[in-house]
């Protein structure tokens, strides 16, 4: 029975997540036990690889490890290019993404969609880690993209997503930083891909400091929206 299920690749960017990554990997593996799968951890940032035991723990748990020295977008692209799966999932390393939702993301692709986007702003979704200014910023970005590109997204800056492997080549992703999710949404719409949003609940990271810087990364997202006009 297992051989009839699609091969799943999960790509997880990491930077100093030793207190979170082990649990993320174990819980993801538990949810994927009915599927053939691989988990790819892409470690590092502009200041080099993790300074803690993130990589050692990831290897101990059986994940493949790659290295990147740029940003979240660059790490995801590197992981996507290395992934073998028919279905590829992007997931954060800080336990903000609920592993129990993996099968919902897989089901979205199995149902025939090209891209399945987790959303905190549809029925069944939500967040316990989103202050009001981030809610407002996300709403502004969603409204801009929907108006400019004719899409109907409810969420823009959320990284829990799944893809049919072959469509990633069509997206031709270039963003090296936190603009990657916005680039995916825009290019999926421009390429007329079959997308669906599914509810997702974002939890507070369990340990460590967030990598997101709201105002700096808000500027990056605006730049990404403008860049893809042409």
Secondary structure, 3 states (H helix, E strand, C coil): CHHHCCCEEEEEEECCCCCCHHHHHHHHHHHCCCCCEEEEEEECECCECCCCCHHHHHHHCCCEEEECCCCHHHHHHHHHHHCCCCEEEECCCCCCCCHHHHHHHHHHHHCCCCEEEEECCCCCCEECCCCHHHHHHHHHHHHHHHHHHCCCCCCCCCCCEEEEHHHHHHHCCCCCCCCHHHHHHHHHHHCCCCEEEEECEECCCCCCCCCCCHHHHHHHHHHHHHHCCC
